[in-house]
Amino acid sequence: MSLEKVIAISGKPGLFEIISRTKSGLIVQSISDGKRFPVNSIHNVSTLSDIAIYTYEEEIPLPEVLANIYDKEEGKPSIDPKSDKQTLLQYFGEVLPGFDEDRVYPSNLKKFISWFNALVEDVFDFKILKE
């Protein structure tokens, strides 16, 4: 599985893998519980490979940030995404120094960390992010 096939759907928790495409949308499968369902054009869908995080100089692609977390945690799950705001900001400052705290909200950090933990638990191969 590559990050081009992993999506986040606005309004739905967790991550989903694209299984197939239909005339009117996509068939996706939840990474956490394996349930499949259709997604149509009314859903706001973002592939993880297309998401970037603001820094003061540039935007860093999410796959690069996930690879940084993977290196920091040595392949194990990260901190609890429900940690307090200060803990999240400090942790993310270690993973991505110079991220723009005014444009990257704590709710975004919680989401990114929960996505990372879901991918690690699903045994996602983070080595492909470094290629």
Helices and strands as residue ranges (DSSP letters): G 3-5, E 6-9, E 16-21, E 25-30, E 36-40, E 45-47, G 48-50, E 52-54, E 59-61, H 62-73, H 85-95, H 106-121, G 126-130
